[in-house]
Amino acid sequence: MPWVVHVLLLVACSEYQRGWCFESAPAPSIIELHPNNRTQSLVVKWRPSRGASKESNATFEIQVGRTENFYVVQKANVSVTLPLPRDAKPLVWKWVSELPLQCTDHSVRIRRLFNDTFASDWSPWKTNLGEQELRDQPWDAPKLFPFQQVLKEGSSGHFCCVPRHGTHIVNISFSSEALPTIPIDKRVKAIVVENLNATGCYGVNFGCLDSEDVEEQYLNYVTFPPQKPRNLSCETRDMRTVTCSWNPGRLPNLLEPHKRAYTLHVLNSSNSVSCKDSISSCGMAIPGGQVYTSSCSFKAIPGQQVYTVTIRVRNDLGEESESITFNLTDRVVPVPVHVVVNPGVRQADVSWTLQGNLSGFALSCQIRTDPDSRVVDVELQGRLDGRYEGRVEGLRPCTHYTTSVHCAVTGRAWRWGAWAGSQFYTHPCVELDVWSQVRPHARGRNVTVLWRKHCNGSEPNVSIQKYRVEWEQPEGQGKAEANGDEMQIKLSISPSACNISVTAICQCGFSLSHQITIPPAPHRERLLQARRVNGSAMEGFWLSWATGTNITCGYLVQWCQLGSAPTCDRRWEKVTAGSTSLLLPAGYFRAGRRYTFEIFGCRTDGHWLLEAQTGYIVEQKPAKSPQLLRSSRTAPSSVTLEWCFDEEDPMQTGFITGYLVTVQEKTPSSTSNGHMQSSYSLSVDDPRRKTLTVRDLKEDSEYTFLVGACTAVGVGPPASCTVRTPPNYSLLLVKVLTPAVLLLGLGFLLWPRGKMLVGPIKAVFQIPMNLKVKTLELDSALYEASEKIKALQAEECSCSQIEVMELELEKKLLLGPEGSCPSASEDDPACCPYCPQGPGGTWKLPENQKVMSLTNLTYCPGQTLGPSTSPYVSLCDVAVLGKPEGGAKDPLAGAATMGYITTAEVPQ
């Protein structure tokens, strides 16, 4: 029954809408969607549907969608009062996004709610496009949002990165730290930083890296909202200018243009004054105990006494203000200027000027003098010329003072003005600082009394006529004088304690005497081991020492201004009791000089030496080289070096920390001099050690050794010497004796079997007996030629060979005409030293046998010679003697050699 449903719907519409009704009400119309990227907000303006103006109140549902998929990130019901038809004003709603609007598209749609069950249609999505790269307008780098914006401290920051076309995001970092990314759409990614901390002066970096390694970084700023000015107060010095000051709270953490700004506004005045923060720079530290204040001034309005002043402070995160109302006459704070002092011997007249016309006020002023902190109260009546004066008495002569003046309106002493001051000296300004240098001798001590004049750190231009020096000992007393331009005097005293006083005499009188007590000799001349102290070229020497016992009048530090030079310009500084440190400026000292500081404790019985410290303001390389001793010990593989050097010499340019030994070896090279240097260095870390053994050297090689002293800065000039290592004879002897010992050992082992070995050895070297060799007959011409050129002489070489080609032997080679050794038996081989020893029988060569060569070999054990397998003559010493026969001109006739016939065939 559709008509029943239609009737019921009409009834419902008439009840809830009090007007016409359809099955679906028309949607509202969005007429504007305005983004504010700085505040990350969207402002929506829309008009209700037709007929909605019949009711005064209405509820709308608004949805905010993100990306092109309209992912809903915000839902809100907004109750508004509908405008009358004649107003025709659109409805407005503002939404603040956590994510920057440039990151992606943000869309809004609206519908009207009539009750829990009925609503109008949704309006079409109205979209605010985010930043995106167009193909015709490509980017050079990814874009990051937000950038250069001020964020609130403690909030959560959302940061996104939009990549270039065709790339994607790889990494997003915040304050140089990579953070997990959150996908916003297919391409855009973001990060969330919780609880943001206030950044430094120059913000915090936010970076993005894409897939092509293109990185972009932007800066953002995190600060805090301005704080309400506290302790606002206003005053005037001259009734012409009013100055207001206040405590602004936290120090600023940002620079312009994000730094907070102050504005002063006076009620009933059209002018506003822009104020500057007293902290002009970001991150400036405030010294401890001081209050950070800001101030601003404006011109007083003539004839007006009551003022209402408002101070407004604002920055990118908000605005605060504070107001104050006051009567100007109650805010008068006089400030003295141009303080002038006319000093005397024990008093001083002080005058000053107050700004403005304060003739109608009674004034109370105070004059304070330091260092004794004396305060004098002065009651004055205001004057037209503004000039006031007072007197201070009871001052010490020859003393440096600082005087200060401040004033207030009588009856309002709670509001004193600022102090203004000046400095002066009482006359005569001569104060002496006395010290002494004691040197013992056989009958007592020589004392050099030194002094200098000053007045609390300043030296006035006072003419000193002379100095009077007086001393007193149990044995007696004495007196001496020195000229006004002298600063020392020499005395001779006994070993007993001595009191010395020095007084300056000038035109205005005597200065205060300064006394010093020299303890008895055993206490003053004791020696102490100096402790090392490090200086600084920027600050100087910072000396500190342990607290001495019974110290009543402070400490004194003395040193020689020229360091360890033979001459000494002695200096000293006094330290008040209770302080155990002293800073000596670097300008007093020179680099490369050793300074020794002696620290004395002042007691009623004199100055006692407590400790000594020594050091350099800047150490330098040693200026001297060690002295190498000639008694260096050498071995084939090592050299022991010895040298002399005074490491404790006070004239050294730095503390000696050790020595550096450089070893240079001459090795063959292709250079012009034929040698090259290969070097290495060895260090000796003990400055008292002056010997070093250099090992692992080569025998019979030349080395150059360089020895230089070292400080913390570097190595000084070296001393050098050249040493050649000797050959290693012991190793050579071992190489020679080792085979000999082995042979002797082998002989000893084989001696029991000697008889068994003698036979085979003899068989090798024995010449066969009864060897019949036919005499070699050579042509006489060859014989004569060999005699002239000595070609067939016996040689000591291992082998000499004579080639005889196509030589016909017509006779038998025999050792004698009878074919045997003459006048000898076969059993007597001594008949001829060259007769071959062997078995009986005659060895001969067939007639017409060709002799190919004659060879002399000193040693060919057991060798069978010859070109064929026929038995040949074995190794032996054969005397081949040839005589010319019938006067034949054989060139080899008469030649003799030790050898054997290599091609002689032995008959079978």
Backbone hydrogen bonds, N-H to C=O, Kabsch-Sander energy under -0.5 kcal/mol:
donor,donor_aa,acceptor,acceptor_aa,energy
4,V,1,M,-0.9
5,V,1,M,-1.2
6,H,2,P,-2.1
7,V,3,W,-1.9
8,L,4,V,-2.5
9,L,5,V,-2.2
10,L,6,H,-1.9
11,V,7,V,-2.1
12,A,8,L,-2.3
13,C,9,L,-2.3
14,S,10,L,-2.2
15,E,11,V,-1.5
16,Y,12,A,-2.3
17,Q,13,C,-2.4
18,R,13,C,-0.7
19,G,13,C,-0.5
29,S,47,R,-2.5
30,I,28,P,-0.6
31,I,29,S,-0.6
31,I,45,K,-2.0
32,E,45,K,-1.8
34,H,43,V,-2.9
36,N,41,S,-2.8
40,Q,36,N,-0.9
41,S,36,N,-1.9
42,L,95,W,-3.3
43,V,34,H,-3.0
44,V,42,L,-0.6
44,V,93,W,-3.4
45,K,32,E,-2.7
46,W,91,L,-2.0
47,R,29,S,-2.7
52,A,49,S,-1.8
54,K,51,G,-1.2
55,E,52,A,-1.8
58,A,80,V,-2.2
59,T,113,L,-0.7
60,F,78,V,-2.8
61,E,111,R,-3.1
62,I,60,F,-0.5
62,I,76,A,-3.3
63,Q,109,R,-2.2
64,V,74,Q,-2.5
65,G,63,Q,-0.5
65,G,107,S,-2.9
66,R,71,Y,-2.4
67,T,105,D,-2.5
70,F,67,T,-1.6
71,Y,66,R,-2.7
72,V,70,F,-0.6
73,V,64,V,-2.9
74,Q,64,V,-1.2
76,A,62,I,-2.3
78,V,60,F,-3.3
78,V,76,A,-0.5
79,S,77,N,-0.5
80,V,58,A,-2.6
80,V,78,V,-0.5
82,L,56,S,-2.9
82,L,80,V,-0.6
87,D,84,L,-1.2
88,A,84,L,-1.6
91,L,46,W,-3.1
93,W,44,V,-2.2
95,W,42,L,-2.9
97,S,40,Q,-3.3
97,S,95,W,-0.5
103,C,100,P,-1.6
104,T,101,L,-0.5
106,H,128,N,-2.4
107,S,65,G,-3.2
108,V,126,K,-2.4
109,R,63,Q,-1.8
111,R,61,E,-1.9
113,L,59,T,-2.8
114,F,112,R,-0.5
114,F,118,F,-2.2
115,N,118,F,-1.7
120,S,112,R,-2.9
121,D,25,A,-2.0
123,S,110,I,-2.3
126,K,108,V,-2.8
127,T,125,W,-0.6
128,N,106,H,-3.5
129,L,127,T,-0.6
131,E,102,Q,-2.3
134,L,137,Q,-0.8
137,Q,134,L,-1.0
143,K,162,V,-2.4
145,F,160,C,-2.2
148,Q,219,L,-3.4
151,L,149,Q,-0.6
151,L,221,Y,-3.9
153,E,223,T,-2.7
154,G,196,L,-3.0
155,S,152,K,-1.6
157,G,155,S,-0.5
157,G,193,V,-3.1
159,F,157,G,-0.5
159,F,191,I,-2.5
160,C,145,F,-2.8
161,C,189,K,-2.7
162,V,143,K,-3.1
167,T,164,R,-1.8
170,V,209,L,-3.0
171,N,209,L,-1.8
173,S,207,G,-2.2
174,F,177,E,-2.6
175,S,205,N,-3.0
177,E,174,F,-0.9
179,L,172,I,-2.2
182,I,190,A,-3.4
184,I,188,V,-2.8
185,D,188,V,-1.4
189,K,161,C,-1.5
190,A,182,I,-2.3
191,I,159,F,-3.0
193,V,157,G,-2.9
194,E,192,V,-0.6
196,L,155,S,-2.8
199,T,222,V,-1.8
203,G,200,G,-1.4
204,V,220,N,-2.7
206,F,218,Y,-2.6
207,G,173,S,-2.1
208,C,216,E,-2.3
209,L,171,N,-2.6
210,D,214,V,-2.0
211,S,168,H,-1.7
213,D,210,D,-1.6
215,E,213,D,-0.6
216,E,208,C,-2.3
218,Y,206,F,-2.6
220,N,204,V,-2.1
221,Y,149,Q,-2.9
223,T,151,L,-2.4
230,R,247,N,-2.4
233,S,245,S,-2.6
235,E,243,T,-2.3
236,T,331,R,-2.7
237,R,241,T,-0.6
242,V,298,F,-2.8
243,T,235,E,-3.1
244,C,296,C,-3.3
245,S,233,S,-3.2
246,W,294,S,-2.4
247,N,230,R,-3.6
255,L,201,C,-0.8
258,H,255,L,-1.6
259,K,255,L,-0.5
261,A,314,R,-2.6
262,Y,275,C,-0.8
263,T,312,R,-2.5
264,L,273,V,-3.2
265,H,310,T,-2.6
266,V,271,N,-0.8
267,L,265,H,-0.5
267,L,308,T,-3.0
269,S,266,V,-1.5
273,V,264,L,-3.0
274,S,272,S,-0.5
275,C,262,Y,-2.4
280,S,278,S,-1.0
283,G,252,P,-1.0
284,M,281,S,-0.7
290,Q,287,P,-1.7
293,T,291,V,-0.6
294,S,246,W,-2.7
295,S,276,K,-0.5
296,C,244,C,-2.5
298,F,242,V,-2.3
300,A,240,R,-2.7
304,Q,301,I,-2.3
307,Y,326,F,-2.6
309,V,324,I,-3.0
310,T,265,H,-2.7
311,I,322,E,-3.5
312,R,263,T,-2.8
312,R,310,T,-0.5
313,V,320,E,-3.1
314,R,261,A,-2.1
315,N,318,G,-2.4
318,G,315,N,-1.3
320,E,313,V,-3.0
322,E,311,I,-1.9
324,I,309,V,-2.4
326,F,307,Y,-2.1
328,L,305,Q,-3.4
330,D,327,N,-1.3
331,R,328,L,-1.6
332,V,329,T,-0.6
333,V,236,T,-3.1
337,V,353,T,-2.9
340,V,351,S,-3.0
342,N,349,D,-2.9
344,G,347,Q,-2.6
348,A,392,V,-2.5
349,D,342,N,-2.2
350,V,348,A,-0.5
350,V,390,G,-3.2
351,S,340,V,-2.8
352,W,388,Y,-2.8
353,T,337,V,-2.7
354,L,386,G,-2.3
355,Q,335,V,-0.8
357,N,238,D,-0.6
358,L,356,G,-0.9
358,L,383,R,-0.5
361,F,358,L,-1.7
363,L,380,L,-2.6
364,S,408,A,-2.8
365,C,378,V,-3.3
366,Q,406,H,-2.3
367,I,376,V,-3.0
368,R,366,Q,-0.5
368,R,404,S,-2.7
369,T,374,R,-3.0
370,D,402,T,-2.4
374,R,369,T,-1.8
376,V,367,I,-3.1
378,V,365,C,-3.2
380,L,363,L,-2.6
382,G,361,F,-2.0
388,Y,352,W,-3.0
390,G,350,V,-3.1
392,V,348,A,-2.8
394,G,346,R,-0.6
395,L,346,R,-2.8
399,T,396,R,-0.5
401,Y,424,F,-3.5
402,T,370,D,-2.3
403,T,422,S,-3.2
404,S,368,R,-2.4
405,V,420,A,-3.0
406,H,366,Q,-1.5
407,C,334,P,-0.6
408,A,364,S,-2.0
410,T,362,A,-3.5
412,R,409,V,-2.6
415,R,412,R,-2.3
417,G,407,C,-2.6
420,A,405,V,-2.1
422,S,403,T,-2.7
424,F,401,Y,-2.5
426,T,399,T,-2.0
427,H,344,G,-1.9
430,V,428,P,-1.5
431,E,454,H,-0.8
433,D,452,R,-2.6
435,W,450,L,-3.1
437,Q,448,T,-2.0
439,R,446,N,-2.6
441,H,444,G,-2.6
444,G,441,H,-0.6
445,R,493,I,-2.9
446,N,439,R,-3.4
447,V,445,R,-0.5
447,V,491,L,-3.0
448,T,437,Q,-2.9
449,V,447,V,-0.7
449,V,489,I,-3.0
450,L,435,W,-3.3
450,L,448,T,-0.5
451,W,487,M,-2.1
452,R,433,D,-1.5
454,H,431,E,-3.1
455,C,458,S,-2.9
458,S,455,C,-0.8
462,V,460,P,-1.7
464,I,462,V,-0.6
465,Q,463,S,-0.5
465,Q,505,I,-2.3
466,K,505,I,-1.4
467,Y,482,A,-2.8
468,R,503,T,-2.7
469,V,467,Y,-0.5
469,V,480,A,-3.4
470,E,501,S,-2.5
471,W,478,G,-2.0
472,E,499,N,-2.1
473,Q,476,G,-3.6
476,G,473,Q,-1.2
478,G,471,W,-2.5
480,A,469,V,-2.8
482,A,467,Y,-2.3
484,G,465,Q,-1.2
486,E,483,N,-1.5
489,I,449,V,-1.9
491,L,447,V,-3.6
493,I,445,R,-2.6
498,C,518,I,-2.2
499,N,472,E,-2.4
500,I,498,C,-0.5
500,I,516,I,-3.2
501,S,470,E,-2.9
502,V,514,H,-2.3
503,T,468,R,-2.2
505,I,466,K,-2.6
506,C,504,A,-0.5
506,C,509,G,-2.7
507,Q,463,S,-0.7
509,G,506,C,-1.2
511,S,504,A,-2.7
512,L,430,V,-0.6
514,H,502,V,-2.4
516,I,500,I,-3.0
518,I,498,C,-3.3
521,A,495,P,-2.2
523,H,520,P,-1.2
524,R,520,P,-1.4
525,E,521,A,-2.2
530,A,528,L,-0.5
531,R,612,A,-3.2
533,V,614,T,-2.5
535,G,616,Y,-1.5
536,S,540,G,-1.5
540,G,536,S,-1.9
541,F,584,L,-1.9
542,W,534,N,-0.5
542,W,540,G,-0.5
543,L,541,F,-0.7
543,L,582,L,-3.0
545,W,580,T,-1.9
551,I,548,G,-0.8
552,T,550,N,-0.6
552,T,602,C,-1.8
553,C,602,C,-1.7
555,Y,575,V,-2.7
556,L,600,F,-2.4
557,V,573,E,-2.9
558,Q,598,E,-2.3
559,W,571,R,-2.4
561,Q,559,W,-0.5
561,Q,569,D,-2.9
563,G,560,C,-1.8
565,A,562,L,-1.3
570,R,568,C,-1.0
571,R,559,W,-3.2
573,E,557,V,-2.5
575,V,555,Y,-3.0
579,S,576,T,-1.6
582,L,543,L,-2.5
584,L,541,F,-3.0
584,L,582,L,-0.6
588,Y,585,P,-1.4
589,F,586,A,-1.6
592,G,618,V,-2.7
593,R,590,R,-1.0
594,R,650,P,-0.6
595,Y,615,G,-3.0
597,F,595,Y,-0.5
597,F,613,Q,-4.3
598,E,558,Q,-2.4
598,E,596,T,-0.5
599,I,597,F,-0.5
599,I,611,E,-2.9
600,F,556,L,-3.2
600,F,598,E,-0.6
601,G,608,W,-3.2
602,C,554,G,-2.9
603,R,601,G,-0.5
603,R,606,G,-2.5
606,G,603,R,-1.8
607,H,517,T,-1.1
608,W,601,G,-2.7
608,W,606,G,-0.5
610,L,599,I,-3.3
611,E,599,I,-1.3
613,Q,597,F,-2.9
614,T,531,R,-2.5
615,G,595,Y,-2.2
617,I,593,R,-0.5
620,Q,653,T,-2.2
627,Q,644,C,-2.6
628,L,626,P,-0.6
629,L,642,E,-3.0
633,R,640,T,-1.0
635,A,638,S,-2.9
638,S,635,A,-0.7
639,V,694,V,-2.0
640,T,633,R,-3.7
641,L,639,V,-0.6
641,L,692,L,-3.3
643,W,690,K,-2.0
644,C,627,Q,-2.6
647,E,645,F,-1.1
649,D,646,D,-1.2
652,Q,649,D,-2.1
656,I,647,E,-0.6
657,T,710,C,-2.5
658,G,710,C,-0.9
659,Y,684,V,-2.5
660,L,708,G,-2.8
661,V,682,L,-3.7
662,T,660,L,-0.6
662,T,706,L,-2.9
663,V,680,Y,-3.4
664,Q,662,T,-0.5
664,Q,704,T,-2.6
665,E,678,S,-3.0
666,K,702,E,-1.8
667,T,665,E,-0.7
667,T,676,M,-2.8
669,S,674,G,-1.5
674,G,671,T,-0.9
676,M,667,T,-2.7
678,S,665,E,-2.1
678,S,676,M,-0.5
680,Y,663,V,-1.8
682,L,661,V,-3.6
684,V,659,Y,-3.2
685,D,683,S,-0.6
689,R,686,D,-1.4
690,K,688,R,-0.6
692,L,641,L,-2.0
694,V,639,V,-3.3
694,V,692,L,-0.6
695,R,693,T,-0.7
697,L,637,S,-2.7
700,D,726,P,-0.9
701,S,698,K,-0.7
703,Y,723,V,-3.3
704,T,664,Q,-2.9
705,F,721,C,-3.2
706,L,662,T,-2.5
707,V,719,A,-3.1
708,G,660,L,-2.2
710,C,658,G,-2.6
711,T,714,G,-2.6
716,G,709,A,-3.0
719,A,707,V,-2.8
721,C,705,F,-1.7
723,V,703,Y,-3.1
725,T,701,S,-2.8
725,T,723,V,-0.5
729,Y,727,P,-1.4
732,L,728,N,-1.8
733,L,729,Y,-3.0
734,V,730,S,-2.0
735,K,731,L,-2.2
736,V,732,L,-2.0
737,L,733,L,-3.1
738,T,734,V,-1.9
740,A,736,V,-1.1
741,V,737,L,-3.1
742,L,738,T,-2.1
743,L,739,P,-2.7
744,L,740,A,-3.0
745,G,741,V,-2.7
746,L,742,L,-2.6
747,G,743,L,-3.2
748,F,744,L,-2.7
749,L,745,G,-2.2
750,L,746,L,-2.1
751,W,747,G,-1.3
753,R,750,L,-1.1
754,G,751,W,-2.0
757,L,753,R,-1.0
757,L,754,G,-0.6
758,V,754,G,-1.5
759,G,755,K,-0.9
761,I,757,L,-1.5
762,K,758,V,-2.6
763,A,759,G,-2.3
764,V,760,P,-1.1
765,F,761,I,-1.9
766,Q,762,K,-3.1
769,M,837,Q,-4.2
771,L,768,P,-0.5
771,L,836,P,-1.1
772,K,770,N,-0.6
773,V,771,L,-0.7
774,K,772,K,-0.5
775,T,812,K,-1.0
776,L,881,L,-0.6
777,E,775,T,-0.7
778,L,776,L,-0.6
780,S,888,A,-0.8
783,Y,779,D,-1.9
783,Y,890,D,-4.4
784,E,780,S,-2.9
785,A,781,A,-2.2
786,S,782,L,-2.2
786,S,891,P,-0.9
787,E,783,Y,-1.8
788,K,784,E,-1.7
789,I,785,A,-2.4
790,K,786,S,-1.1
791,A,786,S,-1.1
793,Q,790,K,-0.7
800,S,856,N,-1.9
802,I,854,L,-3.5
803,E,801,Q,-0.5
804,V,802,I,-0.6
804,V,852,M,-1.3
805,M,803,E,-0.5
807,L,851,V,-0.5
808,E,806,E,-0.7
809,L,807,L,-0.5
809,L,849,Q,-0.8
810,E,808,E,-0.7
813,L,774,K,-1.1
814,L,812,K,-1.0
819,G,816,G,-1.5
824,A,821,C,-0.9
828,D,825,S,-1.3
831,C,828,D,-1.3
832,C,829,P,-0.9
835,C,832,C,-1.8
838,G,768,P,-6.2
843,W,841,G,-0.5
844,K,842,T,-0.5
848,N,809,L,-2.2
849,Q,846,P,-1.4
851,V,807,L,-1.1
852,M,850,K,-0.6
854,L,802,I,-3.0
855,T,900,Y,-1.4
856,N,800,S,-3.2
857,L,855,T,-0.6
858,T,798,S,-1.7
862,G,764,V,-0.8
863,Q,860,C,-1.4
865,L,863,Q,-0.6
865,L,873,V,-0.5
873,V,904,A,-0.5
875,L,863,Q,-0.5
878,V,876,C,-0.9
878,V,899,G,-1.1
879,A,834,Y,-0.8
880,V,878,V,-0.8
880,V,897,T,-1.3
881,L,879,A,-0.8
882,G,880,V,-0.5
882,G,895,A,-0.8
886,G,884,P,-0.6
888,A,885,E,-1.0
890,D,778,L,-0.5
890,D,888,A,-1.3
893,A,779,D,-3.2
893,A,890,D,-1.8
894,G,882,G,-0.9
895,A,892,L,-1.8
897,T,880,V,-0.8
899,G,878,V,-2.4
899,G,897,T,-0.7
900,Y,855,T,-1.5
902,T,853,S,-1.2
902,T,900,Y,-0.7
906,V,871,P,-1.5
906,V,904,A,-0.5
